[in-house]
Every structure is written in C-alpha cells, then in structure tokens.
C-alpha cells in the first residue's frame, strides 16, 4: 500500500454510528446449491446475504 493511500485512509471521516452495531463475525461453509438458493432469494428480495441469514437465524430460534 502506498503512503498516499494510507494517508487517504487515515483521514477518512467516520459516518454516523449504526443503531445496532454488529462487531462479531461468524464464518461457515455452504454447498453450491444452498448458496445459489440464498443468492436467488436475496436478489429477489433486494436484501444482502448477511441480512437474510440473520433473519433466518432469528426465525429459527424463535420457533
């Protein structure tokens, strides 16, 4: 990374804090078929993968 790029990153202003910060990252593996279904659902619904996965987890644990 060039020194110019580092300076640009260092001077970048922070945005508004999120209403509900999510600092914890979780990684897992999916087979291609499941990932394709998830991506199709996300595209149809206009949501991000992480949002769809969060909603699915919340729905699953509330049953």
PyMOL Python script that loads the backbone (N, CA, C, O; Angstrom):
from pymol import cmd

cmd.read_pdbstr("""\
ATOM      1  N   UNK A   1       0.855  -1.179   0.000  1.00  0.00           N
ATOM      2  CA  UNK A   1       0.000   0.000   0.000  1.00  0.00           C
ATOM      3  C   UNK A   1       0.890   1.227   0.000  1.00  0.00           C
ATOM      4  O   UNK A   1       1.818   1.326   0.803  1.00  0.00           O
ATOM      5  N   UNK A   2       0.617   2.145  -0.880  1.00  0.00           N
ATOM      6  CA  UNK A   2       1.444   3.344  -0.973  1.00  0.00           C
ATOM      7  C   UNK A   2       1.162   4.268   0.198  1.00  0.00           C
ATOM      8  O   UNK A   2       0.121   4.170   0.846  1.00  0.00           O
ATOM      9  N   UNK A   3       2.120   5.184   0.465  1.00  0.00           N
ATOM     10  CA  UNK A   3       1.935   6.118   1.578  1.00  0.00           C
ATOM     11  C   UNK A   3       0.778   7.062   1.300  1.00  0.00           C
ATOM     12  O   UNK A   3       0.091   7.490   2.228  1.00  0.00           O
ATOM     13  N   UNK A   4       0.552   7.393   0.027  1.00  0.00           N
ATOM     14  CA  UNK A   4      -0.574   8.270  -0.319  1.00  0.00           C
ATOM     15  C   UNK A   4      -1.892   7.593   0.054  1.00  0.00           C
ATOM     16  O   UNK A   4      -2.782   8.233   0.615  1.00  0.00           O
ATOM     17  N   UNK A   5      -2.017   6.329  -0.248  1.00  0.00           N
ATOM     18  CA  UNK A   5      -3.246   5.580   0.055  1.00  0.00           C
ATOM     19  C   UNK A   5      -3.456   5.497   1.562  1.00  0.00           C
ATOM     20  O   UNK A   5      -4.584   5.638   2.033  1.00  0.00           O
ATOM     21  N   UNK A   6      -2.394   5.272   2.321  1.00  0.00           N
ATOM     22  CA  UNK A   6      -2.513   5.211   3.780  1.00  0.00           C
ATOM     23  C   UNK A   6      -3.019   6.524   4.339  1.00  0.00           C
ATOM     24  O   UNK A   6      -3.838   6.530   5.258  1.00  0.00           O
ATOM     25  N   UNK A   7      -2.546   7.637   3.801  1.00  0.00           N
ATOM     26  CA  UNK A   7      -2.991   8.954   4.263  1.00  0.00           C
ATOM     27  C   UNK A   7      -4.470   9.152   3.971  1.00  0.00           C
ATOM     28  O   UNK A   7      -5.202   9.708   4.789  1.00  0.00           O
ATOM     29  N   UNK A   8      -4.910   8.695   2.797  1.00  0.00           N
ATOM     30  CA  UNK A   8      -6.326   8.822   2.451  1.00  0.00           C
ATOM     31  C   UNK A   8      -7.186   8.036   3.425  1.00  0.00           C
ATOM     32  O   UNK A   8      -8.245   8.503   3.843  1.00  0.00           O
ATOM     33  N   UNK A   9      -6.734   6.851   3.785  1.00  0.00           N
ATOM     34  CA  UNK A   9      -7.497   6.036   4.718  1.00  0.00           C
ATOM     35  C   UNK A   9      -7.495   6.646   6.112  1.00  0.00           C
ATOM     36  O   UNK A   9      -8.508   6.601   6.810  1.00  0.00           O
ATOM     37  N   UNK A  10      -6.384   7.207   6.517  1.00  0.00           N
ATOM     38  CA  UNK A  10      -6.279   7.783   7.851  1.00  0.00           C
ATOM     39  C   UNK A  10      -7.153   9.017   8.011  1.00  0.00           C
ATOM     40  O   UNK A  10      -7.622   9.295   9.115  1.00  0.00           O
ATOM     41  N   UNK A  11      -7.382   9.761   6.939  1.00  0.00           N
ATOM     42  CA  UNK A  11      -8.153  10.991   7.024  1.00  0.00           C
ATOM     43  C   UNK A  11      -9.630  10.816   6.687  1.00  0.00           C
ATOM     44  O   UNK A  11     -10.385  11.787   6.701  1.00  0.00           O
ATOM     45  N   UNK A  12     -10.043   9.610   6.388  1.00  0.00           N
ATOM     46  CA  UNK A  12     -11.436   9.373   6.038  1.00  0.00           C
ATOM     47  C   UNK A  12     -12.311   9.585   7.270  1.00  0.00           C
ATOM     48  O   UNK A  12     -12.025   9.050   8.341  1.00  0.00           O
ATOM     49  N   UNK A  13     -13.366  10.359   7.116  1.00  0.00           N
ATOM     50  CA  UNK A  13     -14.247  10.645   8.245  1.00  0.00           C
ATOM     51  C   UNK A  13     -15.139   9.450   8.536  1.00  0.00           C
ATOM     52  O   UNK A  13     -15.527   8.705   7.637  1.00  0.00           O
ATOM     53  N   UNK A  14     -15.448   9.290   9.792  1.00  0.00           N
ATOM     54  CA  UNK A  14     -16.362   8.242  10.209  1.00  0.00           C
ATOM     55  C   UNK A  14     -17.790   8.706   9.956  1.00  0.00           C
ATOM     56  O   UNK A  14     -18.094   9.891  10.093  1.00  0.00           O
ATOM     57  N   UNK A  15     -18.658   7.783   9.591  1.00  0.00           N
ATOM     58  CA  UNK A  15     -20.071   8.097   9.404  1.00  0.00           C
ATOM     59  C   UNK A  15     -20.806   8.054  10.734  1.00  0.00           C
ATOM     60  O   UNK A  15     -20.200   7.923  11.797  1.00  0.00           O
ATOM     61  N   UNK A  16     -22.092   8.165  10.651  1.00  0.00           N
ATOM     62  CA  UNK A  16     -22.920   8.083  11.856  1.00  0.00           C
ATOM     63  C   UNK A  16     -22.818   6.687  12.433  1.00  0.00           C
ATOM     64  O   UNK A  16     -22.755   5.710  11.686  1.00  0.00           O
ATOM     65  N   UNK A  17     -22.802   6.580  13.744  1.00  0.00           N
ATOM     66  CA  UNK A  17     -22.792   5.243  14.350  1.00  0.00           C
ATOM     67  C   UNK A  17     -24.090   4.508  13.998  1.00  0.00           C
ATOM     68  O   UNK A  17     -25.154   5.120  13.903  1.00  0.00           O
ATOM     69  N   UNK A  18     -23.989   3.207  13.810  1.00  0.00           N
ATOM     70  CA  UNK A  18     -25.181   2.440  13.492  1.00  0.00           C
ATOM     71  C   UNK A  18     -26.066   2.325  14.717  1.00  0.00           C
ATOM     72  O   UNK A  18     -25.605   2.439  15.852  1.00  0.00           O
ATOM     73  N   UNK A  19     -27.337   2.099  14.467  1.00  0.00           N
ATOM     74  CA  UNK A  19     -28.298   1.963  15.557  1.00  0.00           C
ATOM     75  C   UNK A  19     -28.009   0.704  16.373  1.00  0.00           C
ATOM     76  O   UNK A  19     -28.138   0.701  17.597  1.00  0.00           O
ATOM     77  N   UNK A  20     -27.617  -0.362  15.680  1.00  0.00           N
ATOM     78  CA  UNK A  20     -27.326  -1.630  16.354  1.00  0.00           C
ATOM     79  C   UNK A  20     -26.024  -2.188  15.770  1.00  0.00           C
ATOM     80  O   UNK A  20     -26.061  -2.934  14.792  1.00  0.00           O
ATOM     81  N   UNK A  21     -24.872  -1.835  16.359  1.00  0.00           N
ATOM     82  CA  UNK A  21     -23.599  -2.304  15.807  1.00  0.00           C
ATOM     83  C   UNK A  21     -23.488  -3.831  15.871  1.00  0.00           C
ATOM     84  O   UNK A  21     -24.018  -4.463  16.785  1.00  0.00           O
ATOM     85  N   UNK A  22     -22.798  -4.409  14.897  1.00  0.00           N
ATOM     86  CA  UNK A  22     -22.621  -5.865  14.829  1.00  0.00           C
ATOM     87  C   UNK A  22     -21.140  -6.175  14.654  1.00  0.00           C
ATOM     88  O   UNK A  22     -20.698  -6.464  13.541  1.00  0.00           O
ATOM     89  N   UNK A  23     -20.365  -6.119  15.736  1.00  0.00           N
ATOM     90  CA  UNK A  23     -18.923  -6.299  15.627  1.00  0.00           C
ATOM     91  C   UNK A  23     -18.468  -7.757  15.515  1.00  0.00           C
ATOM     92  O   UNK A  23     -17.297  -8.012  15.234  1.00  0.00           O
ATOM     93  N   UNK A  24     -19.369  -8.710  15.728  1.00  0.00           N
ATOM     94  CA  UNK A  24     -18.975 -10.119  15.737  1.00  0.00           C
ATOM     95  C   UNK A  24     -19.177 -10.732  14.354  1.00  0.00           C
ATOM     96  O   UNK A  24     -20.258 -10.644  13.771  1.00  0.00           O
ATOM     97  N   UNK A  25     -18.111 -11.355  13.839  1.00  0.00           N
ATOM     98  CA  UNK A  25     -18.176 -12.030  12.532  1.00  0.00           C
ATOM     99  C   UNK A  25     -18.260 -13.528  12.755  1.00  0.00           C
ATOM    100  O   UNK A  25     -17.582 -14.071  13.627  1.00  0.00           O
ATOM    101  N   UNK A  26     -19.089 -14.193  11.971  1.00  0.00           N
ATOM    102  CA  UNK A  26     -19.235 -15.639  12.045  1.00  0.00           C
ATOM    103  C   UNK A  26     -19.007 -16.201  10.647  1.00  0.00           C
ATOM    104  O   UNK A  26     -19.589 -15.718   9.676  1.00  0.00           O
ATOM    105  N   UNK A  27     -18.174 -17.201  10.548  1.00  0.00           N
ATOM    106  CA  UNK A  27     -17.913 -17.831   9.257  1.00  0.00           C
ATOM    107  C   UNK A  27     -18.433 -19.258   9.245  1.00  0.00           C
ATOM    108  O   UNK A  27     -18.375 -19.952  10.261  1.00  0.00           O
ATOM    109  N   UNK A  28     -18.939 -19.697   8.108  1.00  0.00           N
ATOM    110  CA  UNK A  28     -19.402 -21.072   7.962  1.00  0.00           C
ATOM    111  C   UNK A  28     -19.350 -21.459   6.494  1.00  0.00           C
ATOM    112  O   UNK A  28     -19.135 -20.611   5.628  1.00  0.00           O
ATOM    113  N   UNK A  29     -19.545 -22.732   6.220  1.00  0.00           N
ATOM    114  CA  UNK A  29     -19.447 -23.238   4.852  1.00  0.00           C
ATOM    115  C   UNK A  29     -20.829 -23.616   4.333  1.00  0.00           C
ATOM    116  O   UNK A  29     -21.686 -24.082   5.084  1.00  0.00           O
ATOM    117  N   UNK A  30     -21.030 -23.407   3.035  1.00  0.00           N
ATOM    118  CA  UNK A  30     -22.266 -23.800   2.361  1.00  0.00           C
ATOM    119  C   UNK A  30     -21.915 -24.567   1.099  1.00  0.00           C
ATOM    120  O   UNK A  30     -20.875 -24.332   0.482  1.00  0.00           O
ATOM    121  N   UNK A  31     -22.795 -25.489   0.721  1.00  0.00           N
ATOM    122  CA  UNK A  31     -22.610 -26.136  -0.571  1.00  0.00           C
ATOM    123  C   UNK A  31     -23.110 -25.188  -1.658  1.00  0.00           C
ATOM    124  O   UNK A  31     -23.855 -24.250  -1.374  1.00  0.00           O
ATOM    125  N   UNK A  32     -22.705 -25.430  -2.889  1.00  0.00           N
ATOM    126  CA  UNK A  32     -23.020 -24.544  -4.016  1.00  0.00           C
ATOM    127  C   UNK A  32     -24.526 -24.384  -4.207  1.00  0.00           C
ATOM    128  O   UNK A  32     -25.001 -23.279  -4.469  1.00  0.00           O
ATOM    129  N   UNK A  33     -25.273 -25.466  -4.078  1.00  0.00           N
ATOM    130  CA  UNK A  33     -26.727 -25.417  -4.285  1.00  0.00           C
ATOM    131  C   UNK A  33     -27.404 -24.498  -3.263  1.00  0.00           C
ATOM    132  O   UNK A  33     -28.270 -23.701  -3.623  1.00  0.00           O
ATOM    133  N   UNK A  34     -27.013 -24.609  -1.999  1.00  0.00           N
ATOM    134  CA  UNK A  34     -27.598 -23.765  -0.955  1.00  0.00           C
ATOM    135  C   UNK A  34     -27.225 -22.307  -1.171  1.00  0.00           C
ATOM    136  O   UNK A  34     -28.065 -21.421  -1.009  1.00  0.00           O
ATOM    137  N   UNK A  35     -25.977 -22.052  -1.534  1.00  0.00           N
ATOM    138  CA  UNK A  35     -25.540 -20.680  -1.791  1.00  0.00           C
ATOM    139  C   UNK A  35     -26.299 -20.075  -2.972  1.00  0.00           C
ATOM    140  O   UNK A  35     -26.688 -18.907  -2.929  1.00  0.00           O
ATOM    141  N   UNK A  36     -26.509 -20.862  -4.017  1.00  0.00           N
ATOM    142  CA  UNK A  36     -27.267 -20.376  -5.175  1.00  0.00           C
ATOM    143  C   UNK A  36     -28.701 -20.022  -4.784  1.00  0.00           C
ATOM    144  O   UNK A  36     -29.241 -19.012  -5.236  1.00  0.00           O
ATOM    145  N   UNK A  37     -29.317 -20.859  -3.940  1.00  0.00           N
ATOM    146  CA  UNK A  37     -30.685 -20.576  -3.474  1.00  0.00           C
ATOM    147  C   UNK A  37     -30.714 -19.316  -2.613  1.00  0.00           C
ATOM    148  O   UNK A  37     -31.626 -18.498  -2.731  1.00  0.00           O
ATOM    149  N   UNK A  38     -29.719 -19.164  -1.754  1.00  0.00           N
ATOM    150  CA  UNK A  38     -29.635 -17.975  -0.909  1.00  0.00           C
ATOM    151  C   UNK A  38     -29.469 -16.727  -1.766  1.00  0.00           C
ATOM    152  O   UNK A  38     -30.160 -15.731  -1.549  1.00  0.00           O
ATOM    153  N   UNK A  39     -28.566 -16.771  -2.731  1.00  0.00           N
ATOM    154  CA  UNK A  39     -28.341 -15.621  -3.607  1.00  0.00           C
ATOM    155  C   UNK A  39     -29.588 -15.275  -4.418  1.00  0.00           C
ATOM    156  O   UNK A  39     -29.894 -14.098  -4.609  1.00  0.00           O
ATOM    157  N   UNK A  40     -30.312 -16.297  -4.900  1.00  0.00           N
ATOM    158  CA  UNK A  40     -31.544 -16.051  -5.662  1.00  0.00           C
ATOM    159  C   UNK A  40     -32.583 -15.384  -4.772  1.00  0.00           C
ATOM    160  O   UNK A  40     -33.267 -14.454  -5.200  1.00  0.00           O
ATOM    161  N   UNK A  41     -32.702 -15.856  -3.540  1.00  0.00           N
ATOM    162  CA  UNK A  41     -33.649 -15.256  -2.593  1.00  0.00           C
ATOM    163  C   UNK A  41     -33.276 -13.803  -2.299  1.00  0.00           C
ATOM    164  O   UNK A  41     -34.140 -12.927  -2.271  1.00  0.00           O
ATOM    165  N   UNK A  42     -32.004 -13.558  -2.084  1.00  0.00           N
ATOM    166  CA  UNK A  42     -31.536 -12.206  -1.773  1.00  0.00           C
ATOM    167  C   UNK A  42     -31.772 -11.259  -2.944  1.00  0.00           C
ATOM    168  O   UNK A  42     -32.191 -10.117  -2.751  1.00  0.00           O
ATOM    169  N   UNK A  43     -31.504 -11.732  -4.152  1.00  0.00           N
ATOM    170  CA  UNK A  43     -31.710 -10.885  -5.325  1.00  0.00           C
ATOM    171  C   UNK A  43     -33.197 -10.567  -5.503  1.00  0.00           C
ATOM    172  O   UNK A  43     -33.566  -9.429  -5.795  1.00  0.00           O
ATOM    173  N   UNK A  44     -34.040 -11.582  -5.325  1.00  0.00           N
ATOM    174  CA  UNK A  44     -35.486 -11.401  -5.469  1.00  0.00           C
ATOM    175  C   UNK A  44     -36.027 -10.448  -4.402  1.00  0.00           C
ATOM    176  O   UNK A  44     -36.899  -9.624  -4.679  1.00  0.00           O
ATOM    177  N   UNK A  45     -35.502 -10.568  -3.179  1.00  0.00           N
ATOM    178  CA  UNK A  45     -35.981  -9.763  -2.055  1.00  0.00           C
ATOM    179  C   UNK A  45     -35.291  -8.410  -1.949  1.00  0.00           C
ATOM    180  O   UNK A  45     -35.771  -7.518  -1.249  1.00  0.00           O
ATOM    181  N   UNK A  46     -34.160  -8.254  -2.646  1.00  0.00           N
ATOM    182  CA  UNK A  46     -33.417  -6.999  -2.583  1.00  0.00           C
ATOM    183  C   UNK A  46     -32.714  -6.782  -1.256  1.00  0.00           C
ATOM    184  O   UNK A  46     -32.600  -5.652  -0.780  1.00  0.00           O
ATOM    185  N   UNK A  47     -32.236  -7.887  -0.652  1.00  0.00           N
ATOM    186  CA  UNK A  47     -31.527  -7.783   0.624  1.00  0.00           C
ATOM    187  C   UNK A  47     -30.143  -8.408   0.493  1.00  0.00           C
ATOM    188  O   UNK A  47     -29.876  -9.167  -0.438  1.00  0.00           O
ATOM    189  N   UNK A  48     -29.272  -8.081   1.433  1.00  0.00           N
ATOM    190  CA  UNK A  48     -27.916  -8.627   1.457  1.00  0.00           C
ATOM    191  C   UNK A  48     -27.934 -10.035   2.049  1.00  0.00           C
ATOM    192  O   UNK A  48     -28.852 -10.395   2.786  1.00  0.00           O
ATOM    193  N   UNK A  49     -26.915 -10.825   1.722  1.00  0.00           N
ATOM    194  CA  UNK A  49     -26.802 -12.181   2.277  1.00  0.00           C
ATOM    195  C   UNK A  49     -26.855 -12.170   3.797  1.00  0.00           C
ATOM    196  O   UNK A  49     -27.596 -12.939   4.409  1.00  0.00           O
ATOM    197  N   UNK A  50     -26.060 -11.290   4.401  1.00  0.00           N
ATOM    198  CA  UNK A  50     -25.980 -11.273   5.863  1.00  0.00           C
ATOM    199  C   UNK A  50     -27.332 -10.959   6.493  1.00  0.00           C
ATOM    200  O   UNK A  50     -27.669 -11.517   7.537  1.00  0.00           O
ATOM    201  N   UNK A  51     -28.118 -10.066   5.871  1.00  0.00           N
ATOM    202  CA  UNK A  51     -29.449  -9.755   6.394  1.00  0.00           C
ATOM    203  C   UNK A  51     -30.366 -10.970   6.307  1.00  0.00           C
ATOM    204  O   UNK A  51     -31.109 -11.256   7.245  1.00  0.00           O
ATOM    205  N   UNK A  52     -30.317 -11.682   5.187  1.00  0.00           N
ATOM    206  CA  UNK A  52     -31.151 -12.872   5.019  1.00  0.00           C
ATOM    207  C   UNK A  52     -30.776 -13.950   6.033  1.00  0.00           C
ATOM    208  O   UNK A  52     -31.649 -14.601   6.605  1.00  0.00           O
ATOM    209  N   UNK A  53     -29.480 -14.134   6.252  1.00  0.00           N
ATOM    210  CA  UNK A  53     -29.023 -15.151   7.201  1.00  0.00           C
ATOM    211  C   UNK A  53     -29.428 -14.773   8.618  1.00  0.00           C
ATOM    212  O   UNK A  53     -29.877 -15.629   9.380  1.00  0.00           O
ATOM    213  N   UNK A  54     -29.272 -13.484   8.987  1.00  0.00           N
ATOM    214  CA  UNK A  54     -29.698 -13.037  10.321  1.00  0.00           C
ATOM    215  C   UNK A  54     -31.186 -13.284  10.534  1.00  0.00           C
ATOM    216  O   UNK A  54     -31.591 -13.795  11.578  1.00  0.00           O
ATOM    217  N   UNK A  55     -32.010 -12.918   9.533  1.00  0.00           N
ATOM    218  CA  UNK A  55     -33.462 -13.120   9.647  1.00  0.00           C
ATOM    219  C   UNK A  55     -33.802 -14.597   9.792  1.00  0.00           C
ATOM    220  O   UNK A  55     -34.673 -14.962  10.581  1.00  0.00           O
ATOM    221  N   UNK A  56     -33.115 -15.450   9.030  1.00  0.00           N
ATOM    222  CA  UNK A  56     -33.364 -16.891   9.109  1.00  0.00           C
ATOM    223  C   UNK A  56     -32.998 -17.438  10.488  1.00  0.00           C
ATOM    224  O   UNK A  56     -33.724 -18.269  11.033  1.00  0.00           O
ATOM    225  N   UNK A  57     -31.894 -16.986  11.050  1.00  0.00           N
ATOM    226  CA  UNK A  57     -31.478 -17.439  12.383  1.00  0.00           C
ATOM    227  C   UNK A  57     -32.488 -16.994  13.427  1.00  0.00           C
ATOM    228  O   UNK A  57     -32.885 -17.783  14.284  1.00  0.00           O
ATOM    229  N   UNK A  58     -32.909 -15.731  13.362  1.00  0.00           N
ATOM    230  CA  UNK A  58     -33.885 -15.217  14.328  1.00  0.00           C
ATOM    231  C   UNK A  58     -35.189 -15.996  14.228  1.00  0.00           C
ATOM    232  O   UNK A  58     -35.776 -16.356  15.248  1.00  0.00           O
ATOM    233  N   UNK A  59     -35.646 -16.260  13.005  1.00  0.00           N
ATOM    234  CA  UNK A  59     -36.878 -17.029  12.814  1.00  0.00           C
ATOM    235  C   UNK A  59     -36.710 -18.443  13.367  1.00  0.00           C
ATOM    236  O   UNK A  59     -37.620 -18.963  14.013  1.00  0.00           O
ATOM    237  N   UNK A  60     -35.575 -19.064  13.126  1.00  0.00           N
ATOM    238  CA  UNK A  60     -35.319 -20.428  13.584  1.00  0.00           C
ATOM    239  C   UNK A  60     -35.315 -20.529  15.108  1.00  0.00           C
ATOM    240  O   UNK A  60     -35.914 -21.447  15.668  1.00  0.00           O
ATOM    241  N   UNK A  61     -34.647 -19.596  15.782  1.00  0.00           N
ATOM    242  CA  UNK A  61     -34.552 -19.704  17.245  1.00  0.00           C
ATOM    243  C   UNK A  61     -35.820 -19.240  17.954  1.00  0.00           C
ATOM    244  O   UNK A  61     -35.995 -19.526  19.138  1.00  0.00           O
ATOM    245  N   UNK A  62     -36.708 -18.532  17.257  1.00  0.00           N
ATOM    246  CA  UNK A  62     -37.938 -18.075  17.909  1.00  0.00           C
ATOM    247  C   UNK A  62     -39.067 -19.100  17.785  1.00  0.00           C
ATOM    248  O   UNK A  62     -40.130 -18.921  18.378  1.00  0.00           O
ATOM    249  N   UNK A  63     -38.844 -20.169  17.019  1.00  0.00           N
ATOM    250  CA  UNK A  63     -39.880 -21.204  16.871  1.00  0.00           C
ATOM    251  C   UNK A  63     -39.944 -22.096  18.080  1.00  0.00           C
ATOM    252  O   UNK A  63     -40.758 -23.018  18.125  1.00  0.00           O
TER     253      UNK A  63
END
""", "prot")
cmd.dss("prot")
cmd.show_as("cartoon", "prot")
cmd.util.cbc("prot")
cmd.orient("prot")
